[in-house]
Amino acid sequence: MVKSWMFDIFNYPYDKRAENFSPELCSQLYDWHFDTWVGAEDQGFDGVFFSEHHFTAYTVSPSPNLLVAAVAARTKNIRLGVMANIIPFHEPLRLAEEAAMLDYLTHGRLEVGLGRGVDELEFQKAGIPMEETRPRFEEGMQLIHEAWHNPSFTHHGRFWDYDDVAVWPKPIQQPNPPVWITALSPATTEWAGAQGYKMAHTFLPVPDTKDMFDRYRKAAREAGNSTAPDRVAVMRNIFVAPTDAEANDLAEPALDHLFGLFRTHAIFEDLDNVPKGYEYYQSFFRPFVQDNVSWKDLNDAGIICVGSPETVRDKLVAQAEELECGNIIVWGTFGNLTEQQTKRSYELYSQGVIPALKGLRLPGEEPNAG
């Protein structure tokens, strides 16, 4: 069985200049995006993941845990989470408390996604040295688990200090909700496997993604952790229309708009001189700043999946089988796609793709997965 998760970074599609922000247009944007998230339950999606970003039109979701709470009140069965809360932006004890509270508001449907972050502009504006992101992330992970698993605890670390403090409430899912790590670099991928966390990956061609999943599984196996397909997820920009031609005609300009925001917001200004600890991203980001990366290249590499229901179905089935991946994260609302285009795409995905993915049986799948 391969699960489908709806994902929304929640781009502001109208004008990226701050002086031209429109509260009226943003209100309309929130309303129709909210409709898609709530509708995911009836369409057969297994869950919805939101995203955390700050300071640009790349997103209007700086506090995605609020979205989890809002959608939880309107749904009953789908899983809900953030992919991911960026630990260096948070006081981890507060994050542990908030996640535990959300576990109750979702009635045990919470998925916890955590990451160290990679967007240079965000860290610059927040005043956080990027060289500190990994130690902040790793200490924050330790602190969150100490808070969840102990009646009270004392923590003296490099960044945070607590004496005899308790978290109220503790999570409803014991010992804690499922924890995902958004891992792009080999070091984080292997660390996630060794620690026994679930792992989500994106933006690489299928062979490179397979290499990352193999690294994860090797580290997990050596640590005695599960390597089942349900432990990994791949996120793709996915758009469905009645025909391949229409899907490509609509999705290509929308993805161009998205990548324009992405280049400004997320990619290092000087890729030849990146902060310590982010050396991997010199090669990871370079294709996104080159002029010769074509729409066809992205399609052929499997980084995007665009087409008719039959085309998208076949692409995703093939990827799930090759990657032995039990979770497809559908980034289906991106750039300047309209409400009507997005909702139709999700409906076509629901009807033509989800049944095929749910019917797959992957090697190593655990009994009653999902």
C-alpha positions as a Python dict, from the first residue, in 0.01 Angstrom:
ca = {
    (1, 'M'): (0, 0, 0),
    (2, 'V'): (127, 345, -92),
    (3, 'K'): (-26, 640, 90),
    (4, 'S'): (-98, 979, -67),
    (5, 'W'): (-48, 1294, 137),
    (6, 'M'): (-158, 1641, 32),
    (7, 'F'): (112, 1905, 83),
    (8, 'D'): (86, 2282, 67),
    (9, 'I'): (367, 2534, 93),
    (10, 'F'): (99, 2798, 39),
    (11, 'N'): (259, 3039, -208),
    (12, 'Y'): (124, 3394, -238),
    (13, 'P'): (69, 3397, -617),
    (14, 'Y'): (-15, 3758, -693),
    (15, 'D'): (281, 3991, -636),
    (16, 'K'): (602, 3918, -449),
    (17, 'R'): (666, 4283, -358),
    (18, 'A'): (578, 4344, 6),
    (19, 'E'): (436, 4688, -63),
    (20, 'N'): (176, 4531, -293),
    (21, 'F'): (44, 4272, -48),
    (22, 'S'): (-337, 4252, -57),
    (23, 'P'): (-524, 4140, 258),
    (24, 'E'): (-835, 4086, 46),
    (25, 'L'): (-663, 3853, -200),
    (26, 'C'): (-485, 3674, 84),
    (27, 'S'): (-817, 3615, 258),
    (28, 'Q'): (-956, 3455, -58),
    (29, 'L'): (-642, 3243, -83),
    (30, 'Y'): (-680, 3112, 271),
    (31, 'D'): (-1045, 3028, 212),
    (32, 'W'): (-1002, 2816, -98),
    (33, 'H'): (-686, 2645, 21),
    (34, 'F'): (-871, 2555, 340),
    (35, 'D'): (-1146, 2399, 125),
    (36, 'T'): (-886, 2174, -46),
    (37, 'W'): (-737, 2060, 286),
    (38, 'V'): (-1073, 1970, 434),
    (39, 'G'): (-1177, 1803, 107),
    (40, 'A'): (-872, 1576, 116),
    (41, 'E'): (-1052, 1343, 357),
    (42, 'D'): (-1340, 1263, 122),
    (43, 'Q'): (-1101, 1231, -172),
    (44, 'G'): (-912, 943, -13),
    (45, 'F'): (-589, 1119, 86),
    (46, 'D'): (-427, 969, 393),
    (47, 'G'): (-324, 1303, 536),
    (48, 'V'): (-228, 1665, 487),
    (49, 'F'): (112, 1820, 555),
    (50, 'F'): (168, 2193, 587),
    (51, 'S'): (495, 2383, 566),
    (52, 'E'): (680, 2645, 768),
    (53, 'H'): (855, 2934, 597),
    (54, 'H'): (899, 3301, 675),
    (55, 'F'): (945, 3652, 537),
    (56, 'T'): (857, 3621, 164),
    (57, 'A'): (575, 3552, -82),
    (58, 'Y'): (712, 3199, -107),
    (59, 'T'): (457, 3120, 163),
    (60, 'V'): (184, 3269, 378),
    (61, 'S'): (214, 2989, 636),
    (62, 'P'): (457, 3113, 903),
    (63, 'S'): (270, 2928, 1180),
    (64, 'P'): (147, 2602, 1025),
    (65, 'N'): (52, 2439, 1353),
    (66, 'L'): (-246, 2675, 1353),
    (67, 'L'): (-355, 2516, 1025),
    (68, 'V'): (-330, 2168, 1180),
    (69, 'A'): (-563, 2276, 1460),
    (70, 'A'): (-809, 2442, 1221),
    (71, 'V'): (-833, 2146, 982),
    (72, 'A'): (-853, 1898, 1271),
    (73, 'A'): (-1181, 2059, 1378),
    (74, 'R'): (-1334, 1994, 1035),
    (75, 'T'): (-1209, 1637, 972),
    (76, 'K'): (-1226, 1299, 1144),
    (77, 'N'): (-986, 1049, 992),
    (78, 'I'): (-699, 1198, 794),
    (79, 'R'): (-359, 1241, 955),
    (80, 'L'): (-234, 1599, 995),
    (81, 'G'): (110, 1748, 1040),
    (82, 'V'): (379, 1990, 933),
    (83, 'M'): (661, 1901, 697),
    (84, 'A'): (839, 2048, 880),
    (85, 'N'): (866, 2266, 1188),
    (86, 'I'): (1217, 2414, 1172),
    (87, 'I'): (1366, 2360, 1515),
    (88, 'P'): (1622, 2647, 1504),
    (89, 'F'): (1333, 2893, 1469),
    (90, 'H'): (1165, 2764, 1787),
    (91, 'E'): (1213, 2725, 2157),
    (92, 'P'): (1204, 2342, 2157),
    (93, 'L'): (1023, 2303, 2488),
    (94, 'R'): (739, 2517, 2355),
    (95, 'L'): (740, 2309, 2036),
    (96, 'A'): (713, 1989, 2243),
    (97, 'E'): (418, 2135, 2436),
    (98, 'E'): (245, 2253, 2120),
    (99, 'A'): (282, 1916, 1948),
    (100, 'A'): (141, 1736, 2252),
    (101, 'M'): (-156, 1974, 2258),
    (102, 'L'): (-215, 1923, 1884),
    (103, 'D'): (-213, 1548, 1939),
    (104, 'Y'): (-524, 1595, 2154),
    (105, 'L'): (-689, 1844, 1918),
    (106, 'T'): (-645, 1594, 1632),
    (107, 'H'): (-759, 1303, 1856),
    (108, 'G'): (-432, 1118, 1797),
    (109, 'R'): (-398, 1198, 1427),
    (110, 'L'): (-84, 1411, 1453),
    (111, 'E'): (232, 1351, 1250),
    (112, 'V'): (533, 1551, 1369),
    (113, 'G'): (774, 1667, 1099),
    (114, 'L'): (1098, 1834, 1209),
    (115, 'G'): (1397, 1979, 1025),
    (116, 'R'): (1701, 2199, 1062),
    (117, 'G'): (1612, 2429, 771),
    (118, 'V'): (1810, 2530, 465),
    (119, 'D'): (1675, 2866, 342),
    (120, 'E'): (1953, 3120, 377),
    (121, 'L'): (1728, 3428, 360),
    (122, 'E'): (1514, 3307, 650),
    (123, 'F'): (1810, 3253, 881),
    (124, 'Q'): (1966, 3587, 785),
    (125, 'K'): (1648, 3777, 867),
    (126, 'A'): (1596, 3581, 1190),
    (127, 'G'): (1954, 3652, 1298),
    (128, 'I'): (2049, 3285, 1331),
    (129, 'P'): (2398, 3186, 1207),
    (130, 'M'): (2358, 2896, 966),
    (131, 'E'): (2660, 2725, 1121),
    (132, 'E'): (2445, 2681, 1433),
    (133, 'T'): (2149, 2514, 1264),
    (134, 'R'): (2264, 2153, 1295),
    (135, 'P'): (2368, 2170, 1663),
    (136, 'R'): (2046, 2360, 1742),
    (137, 'F'): (1846, 2097, 1555),
    (138, 'E'): (2012, 1799, 1724),
    (139, 'E'): (1991, 1949, 2074),
    (140, 'G'): (1630, 2050, 2008),
    (141, 'M'): (1541, 1696, 1903),
    (142, 'Q'): (1693, 1563, 2225),
    (143, 'L'): (1506, 1818, 2434),
    (144, 'I'): (1168, 1747, 2269),
    (145, 'H'): (1199, 1376, 2341),
    (146, 'E'): (1312, 1439, 2698),
    (147, 'A'): (1001, 1651, 2746),
    (148, 'W'): (765, 1392, 2595),
    (149, 'H'): (905, 1085, 2768),
    (150, 'N'): (978, 1198, 3124),
    (151, 'P'): (741, 1310, 3402),
    (152, 'S'): (985, 1596, 3457),
    (153, 'F'): (1339, 1654, 3337),
    (154, 'T'): (1650, 1868, 3364),
    (155, 'H'): (1841, 1973, 3054),
    (156, 'H'): (2166, 2169, 3034),
    (157, 'G'): (2282, 2210, 2675),
    (158, 'R'): (2466, 2453, 2451),
    (159, 'F'): (2155, 2654, 2363),
    (160, 'W'): (1887, 2570, 2624),
    (161, 'D'): (1882, 2512, 3000),
    (162, 'Y'): (1597, 2382, 3216),
    (163, 'D'): (1576, 2255, 3574),
    (164, 'D'): (1302, 2017, 3688),
    (165, 'V'): (1045, 2113, 3424),
    (166, 'A'): (741, 1911, 3310),
    (167, 'V'): (534, 1925, 2993),
    (168, 'W'): (157, 1925, 3033),
    (169, 'P'): (-4, 1749, 2853),
    (170, 'K'): (203, 1456, 2736),
    (171, 'P'): (111, 1330, 2384),
    (172, 'I'): (-192, 1106, 2348),
    (173, 'Q'): (4, 878, 2109),
    (174, 'Q'): (256, 686, 2314),
    (175, 'P'): (546, 700, 2343),
    (176, 'N'): (504, 991, 2100),
    (177, 'P'): (342, 1077, 1765),
    (178, 'P'): (520, 954, 1450),
    (179, 'V'): (825, 1175, 1386),
    (180, 'W'): (941, 1261, 1034),
    (181, 'I'): (1270, 1424, 943),
    (182, 'T'): (1290, 1631, 625),
    (183, 'A'): (1629, 1517, 501),
    (184, 'L'): (1803, 1643, 189),
    (185, 'S'): (2172, 1599, 268),
    (186, 'P'): (2337, 1255, 303),
    (187, 'A'): (2441, 1334, 661),
    (188, 'T'): (2087, 1409, 776),
    (189, 'T'): (1949, 1114, 579),
    (190, 'E'): (2184, 870, 751),
    (191, 'W'): (2128, 1032, 1091),
    (192, 'A'): (1750, 993, 1054),
    (193, 'G'): (1787, 623, 974),
    (194, 'A'): (2022, 562, 1266),
    (195, 'Q'): (1785, 740, 1505),
    (196, 'G'): (1480, 546, 1384),
    (197, 'Y'): (1283, 842, 1252),
    (198, 'K'): (1074, 841, 937),
    (199, 'M'): (1230, 1037, 651),
    (200, 'A'): (1092, 1253, 369),
    (201, 'H'): (1288, 1362, 63),
    (202, 'T'): (1231, 1579, -245),
    (203, 'F'): (1377, 1758, -550),
    (204, 'L'): (1612, 1482, -674),
    (205, 'P'): (1577, 1254, -980),
    (206, 'V'): (1465, 899, -912),
    (207, 'P'): (1815, 738, -917),
    (208, 'D'): (1951, 998, -673),
    (209, 'T'): (1646, 960, -451),
    (210, 'K'): (1702, 585, -449),
    (211, 'D'): (2061, 643, -337),
    (212, 'M'): (1934, 857, -47),
    (213, 'F'): (1678, 593, 51),
    (214, 'D'): (1948, 324, 37),
    (215, 'R'): (2167, 535, 268),
    (216, 'Y'): (1874, 576, 505),
    (217, 'R'): (1791, 203, 506),
    (218, 'K'): (2154, 101, 557),
    (219, 'A'): (2187, 330, 858),
    (220, 'A'): (1851, 212, 995),
    (221, 'R'): (1937, -155, 946),
    (222, 'E'): (2275, -116, 1119),
    (223, 'A'): (2101, 49, 1415),
    (224, 'G'): (1834, -221, 1434),
    (225, 'N'): (1554, 7, 1312),
    (226, 'S'): (1274, -67, 1064),
    (227, 'T'): (1342, -30, 692),
    (228, 'A'): (981, -86, 581),
    (229, 'P'): (851, 118, 282),
    (230, 'D'): (622, 314, 513),
    (231, 'R'): (928, 470, 677),
    (232, 'V'): (1013, 686, 375),
    (233, 'A'): (830, 944, 166),
    (234, 'V'): (904, 1129, -156),
    (235, 'M'): (749, 1464, -238),
    (236, 'R'): (677, 1564, -596),
    (237, 'N'): (513, 1859, -769),
    (238, 'I'): (210, 1683, -915),
    (239, 'F'): (-57, 1826, -1142),
    (240, 'V'): (-333, 1636, -1322),
    (241, 'A'): (-559, 1747, -1606),
    (242, 'P'): (-775, 1549, -1851),
    (243, 'T'): (-491, 1534, -2107),
    (244, 'D'): (-112, 1547, -2098),
    (245, 'A'): (-111, 1855, -2320),
    (246, 'E'): (-346, 2054, -2099),
    (247, 'A'): (-166, 1950, -1783),
    (248, 'N'): (169, 2066, -1922),
    (249, 'D'): (27, 2392, -2056),
    (250, 'L'): (-111, 2483, -1713),
    (251, 'A'): (161, 2347, -1488),
    (252, 'E'): (470, 2479, -1667),
    (253, 'P'): (406, 2852, -1607),
    (254, 'A'): (288, 2776, -1253),
    (255, 'L'): (609, 2590, -1178),
    (256, 'D'): (813, 2871, -1333),
    (257, 'H'): (643, 3110, -1090),
    (258, 'L'): (718, 2878, -798),
    (259, 'F'): (1083, 2833, -890),
    (260, 'G'): (1119, 3209, -928),
    (261, 'L'): (1014, 3246, -563),
    (262, 'F'): (1225, 2945, -464),
    (263, 'R'): (1543, 3085, -622),
    (264, 'T'): (1503, 3416, -439),
    (265, 'H'): (1396, 3270, -108),
    (266, 'A'): (1580, 2943, -60),
    (267, 'I'): (1894, 2920, -273),
    (268, 'F'): (2227, 3047, -141),
    (269, 'E'): (2331, 3377, -294),
    (270, 'D'): (2683, 3246, -349),
    (271, 'L'): (2675, 2874, -424),
    (272, 'D'): (3053, 2858, -440),
    (273, 'N'): (3085, 2975, -79),
    (274, 'V'): (2811, 2825, 136),
    (275, 'P'): (2805, 2826, 518),
    (276, 'K'): (2983, 2544, 697),
    (277, 'G'): (2762, 2239, 723),
    (278, 'Y'): (2576, 2312, 399),
    (279, 'E'): (2844, 2205, 148),
    (280, 'Y'): (2614, 1941, -1),
    (281, 'Y'): (2376, 2209, -122),
    (282, 'Q'): (2632, 2352, -364),
    (283, 'S'): (2550, 2065, -600),
    (284, 'F'): (2190, 2019, -484),
    (285, 'F'): (2081, 2375, -565),
    (286, 'R'): (2294, 2435, -875),
    (287, 'P'): (2045, 2290, -1128),
    (288, 'F'): (1781, 2537, -1008),
    (289, 'V'): (1994, 2838, -1104),
    (290, 'Q'): (2094, 2713, -1448),
    (291, 'D'): (1913, 2839, -1756),
    (292, 'N'): (1937, 2511, -1945),
    (293, 'V'): (1717, 2297, -1718),
    (294, 'S'): (1408, 2233, -1925),
    (295, 'W'): (1055, 2133, -1835),
    (296, 'K'): (1118, 1806, -2020),
    (297, 'D'): (1431, 1741, -1810),
    (298, 'L'): (1233, 1780, -1487),
    (299, 'N'): (958, 1553, -1617),
    (300, 'D'): (1200, 1289, -1743),
    (301, 'A'): (1388, 1291, -1412),
    (302, 'G'): (1066, 1231, -1221),
    (303, 'I'): (1113, 1547, -1012),
    (304, 'I'): (772, 1661, -1132),
    (305, 'C'): (479, 1440, -1233),
    (306, 'V'): (240, 1617, -1467),
    (307, 'G'): (-15, 1477, -1709),
    (308, 'S'): (-342, 1292, -1747),
    (309, 'P'): (-458, 1065, -1464),
    (310, 'E'): (-319, 765, -1653),
    (311, 'T'): (19, 930, -1711),
    (312, 'V'): (58, 1046, -1351),
    (313, 'R'): (-61, 709, -1221),
    (314, 'D'): (196, 519, -1424),
    (315, 'K'): (479, 756, -1326),
    (316, 'L'): (405, 738, -956),
    (317, 'V'): (348, 363, -951),
    (318, 'A'): (685, 319, -1121),
    (319, 'Q'): (858, 552, -873),
    (320, 'A'): (698, 387, -571),
    (321, 'E'): (808, 44, -691),
    (322, 'E'): (1164, 148, -783),
    (323, 'L'): (1212, 343, -460),
    (324, 'E'): (1020, 92, -242),
    (325, 'C'): (852, 403, -106),
    (326, 'G'): (529, 379, 90),
    (327, 'N'): (436, 749, 87),
    (328, 'I'): (381, 995, -197),
    (329, 'I'): (356, 1358, -84),
    (330, 'V'): (155, 1549, -342),
    (331, 'W'): (262, 1910, -376),
    (332, 'G'): (-35, 1994, -596),
    (333, 'T'): (-97, 2362, -519),
    (334, 'F'): (198, 2565, -643),
    (335, 'G'): (285, 2888, -814),
    (336, 'N'): (-12, 3065, -966),
    (337, 'L'): (-242, 2768, -1026),
    (338, 'T'): (-599, 2881, -977),
    (339, 'E'): (-857, 2744, -737),
    (340, 'Q'): (-1046, 2571, -1017),
    (341, 'Q'): (-732, 2417, -1172),
    (342, 'T'): (-607, 2292, -835),
    (343, 'K'): (-936, 2143, -719),
    (344, 'R'): (-988, 1965, -1050),
    (345, 'S'): (-634, 1825, -1033),
    (346, 'Y'): (-692, 1686, -685),
    (347, 'E'): (-1022, 1534, -793),
    (348, 'L'): (-862, 1363, -1093),
    (349, 'Y'): (-576, 1241, -873),
    (350, 'S'): (-827, 1105, -625),
    (351, 'Q'): (-1019, 915, -890),
    (352, 'G'): (-736, 799, -1116),
    (353, 'V'): (-421, 767, -906),
    (354, 'I'): (-498, 699, -539),
    (355, 'P'): (-668, 361, -600),
    (356, 'A'): (-369, 232, -797),
    (357, 'L'): (-123, 341, -528),
    (358, 'K'): (-331, 196, -246),
    (359, 'G'): (-342, -135, -433),
    (360, 'L'): (36, -167, -458),
    (361, 'R'): (218, -421, -245),
    (362, 'L'): (583, -335, -192),
    (363, 'P'): (864, -565, -76),
    (364, 'G'): (919, -544, 297),
    (365, 'E'): (579, -393, 363),
    (366, 'E'): (474, -446, 722),
    (367, 'P'): (141, -624, 788),
    (368, 'N'): (-152, -383, 820),
    (369, 'A'): (68, -88, 716),
    (370, 'G'): (-150, 220, 735),
}
